[in-house]
Amino acid sequence: MDKELIGLIVKSKKGRDIGKYYIIERVIDPYHVALIDGQKFDFKRQKRKNRKHLCIITKAEEEIIQGIMNQEERCLKNIIRRLALEAKEV
């Protein structure tokens, strides 16, 4: 189940970051996930967020998911681009 959450594009619905988009990088425990946005939060520093404070939007492309699993730095540009596109659509 935890592998299925990696790569989901989510939107924050609680907290001071309300309305921001992130991608789930990993599951910390049954209640919390680590989020990245490619800018402030990357593979070295993730945002920890309660799962019930997130709204799942869609799943990222397979290329981005593989980049997250391998923690490839070049994947961050694709993440930034994808989250910007998602923010414009909504």
LINKAKA-V841174 format. One record per pair of residues at least 24 apart in sequence whose ideal C-beta (glycine too) atoms are under 6 Angstrom apart, sorted by the first residue. I is the first residue (numbers start at 1). J is the second residue. D is the distance in Angstrom with one decimal. If there is no record, write none. Layout:
i=I j=J d=D
i=I j=J d=D
//
This chain:
i=2 j=27 d=4.1
i=7 j=59 d=6.0
i=7 j=60 d=4.5
i=7 j=65 d=3.6
i=8 j=56 d=5.5
i=8 j=59 d=5.8
i=9 j=57 d=4.6
i=9 j=58 d=5.3
i=9 j=60 d=5.6
i=9 j=86 d=5.7
i=10 j=54 d=4.2
i=10 j=56 d=5.5
i=11 j=55 d=4.7
i=11 j=57 d=5.6
i=13 j=53 d=5.9
i=13 j=55 d=5.0
i=14 j=53 d=3.9
i=21 j=83 d=4.5
i=21 j=86 d=5.4
i=21 j=87 d=5.6
i=23 j=60 d=5.8
i=23 j=79 d=5.8
i=25 j=68 d=5.8
i=38 j=76 d=4.2
i=38 j=79 d=3.8
i=38 j=80 d=3.9
i=42 j=76 d=5.8
i=43 j=71 d=4.6
//
